[in-house]
Amino acid sequence: MLRNGYRVFVSHGSSDSWVAAQIARSIHDTGASTFLDESDIPKGANFKERIHEEIKKSRELVALFTPWSSKRSWVWVEIGAAWSQEKPVVAVFYGMGATDLDQSGQGKAILDDINVLEINKFDIYVEELRKRLAEPRT
């Protein structure tokens, strides 16, 4: 059962759409709804406007980092937009680690170590999200 109003924005590069869909499915299974651009933005819609709107609607953002997506400007734009709205940002690494960002010269920017995990530990995030959803709303 979806908990009304709790939405998680899943940020990713287009090369990683299958992995992003698996992440979205795991999040959806907690009772939260998700936003995933390729399935939730119809062809011909104003992409930039929808991204902006959906980040506003979301309670938090999960960013998938892979060797491909880490170089995509939209992933960083979406992280920055969520951060500017004081929404939690969780980075999930697949095929690379946070140290790879530092070594590439990109750096982690606003990503704190506490909100960074490898995909093999994504179930930790899912369990924590499930607990947040179980808490009474204030």
C-alpha positions in Angstrom: 0.0 0.0 0.0 1.4 3.4 -1.0 1.7 5.9 1.7 0.1 9.0 0.4 2.5 11.9 -0.1 5.8 10.1 0.4 7.7 10.3 -2.9 11.3 9.4 -3.7 12.9 10.9 -6.7 15.3 8.5 -8.4 18.1 10.3 -10.2 20.3 8.4 -12.8 21.9 8.5 -16.2 20.0 7.2 -19.2 22.6 4.3 -19.6 21.5 3.1 -16.1 17.7 2.9 -16.6 17.4 -0.8 -15.8 19.3 -0.5 -12.5 17.4 2.6 -11.7 14.1 0.8 -12.3 15.2 -2.0 -9.9 16.0 0.7 -7.3 12.6 2.3 -7.9 10.8 -1.1 -7.5 12.5 -1.7 -4.1 11.5 1.8 -2.9 8.0 1.3 -4.2 7.8 -2.0 -2.3 8.2 0.0 1.0 5.0 1.9 0.3 6.6 5.0 -1.0 5.9 6.3 -4.5 8.8 7.0 -6.8 9.6 9.3 -9.7 11.7 7.9 -12.5 11.9 10.2 -15.6 11.6 7.7 -18.4 8.5 6.1 -17.0 6.9 9.2 -15.5 7.5 11.9 -18.1 5.5 11.5 -21.3 7.2 12.1 -24.6 6.9 15.7 -25.6 6.4 17.0 -22.1 8.5 19.9 -20.8 11.4 17.8 -19.3 13.0 20.5 -17.3 9.8 21.7 -15.8 8.7 18.2 -14.8 12.0 17.5 -13.2 11.8 20.7 -11.2 8.1 19.9 -10.2 8.9 16.3 -9.2 11.8 17.3 -7.0 9.5 19.7 -5.2 6.9 16.9 -4.7 9.5 14.4 -3.5 10.5 14.0 0.2 14.0 12.7 -0.7 16.3 11.9 -3.6 18.2 8.7 -4.4 21.0 9.3 -6.9 22.5 6.3 -8.7 26.2 6.7 -9.5 27.8 4.5 -12.0 30.9 5.2 -14.2 28.4 6.6 -16.8 26.0 8.6 -14.6 28.7 10.2 -12.5 29.7 12.2 -15.6 26.1 13.3 -16.4 25.3 16.9 -15.5 21.6 16.1 -14.9 22.4 13.8 -11.9 24.4 16.7 -10.3 21.6 19.2 -11.2 19.0 17.1 -9.5 21.1 16.5 -6.4 21.7 20.3 -6.2 18.0 21.0 -6.6 17.1 18.6 -3.8 19.8 19.9 -1.6 18.7 23.5 -2.1 15.2 22.4 -0.9 16.8 20.8 2.1 15.7 17.3 1.1 17.7 14.3 2.1 20.0 13.0 -0.7 21.3 9.4 -0.7 23.9 8.3 -3.2 24.0 4.7 -4.3 27.2 3.6 -6.1 27.3 0.7 -8.6 30.5 -0.2 -10.5 32.4 2.6 -8.7 32.8 4.1 -5.3 32.7 7.6 -3.7 36.5 7.6 -3.8 36.4 7.4 -7.6 34.7 10.8 -7.7 37.6 12.2 -5.6 40.2 10.6 -7.8 38.6 11.8 -11.0 38.8 15.4 -9.7 35.0 15.7 -9.6 34.8 15.4 -5.8 31.7 14.4 -3.8 30.4 18.0 -3.5 27.5 17.9 -1.1 27.4 14.2 -0.7 28.2 13.3 2.9 29.8 10.0 3.8 26.8 9.0 5.9 24.5 9.3 2.9 26.7 7.2 0.5 26.4 3.5 0.0 27.2 0.8 -2.4 24.4 -0.9 -4.3 25.1 -4.2 -2.4 24.0 -2.4 0.8 20.9 -0.7 -0.7 18.7 -2.9 1.5 19.9 -0.8 4.4 18.4 2.3 2.8 15.2 0.4 2.0 14.8 -0.8 5.6 15.4 2.7 6.9 12.9 4.1 4.5 10.4 1.5 5.6 10.9 2.6 9.2 10.4 6.3 8.3 7.1 5.4 6.5 5.9 3.5 9.6 6.4 6.6 11.9 3.3 8.6 12.6 2.9 11.7 10.5 3.1 15.0 12.3 
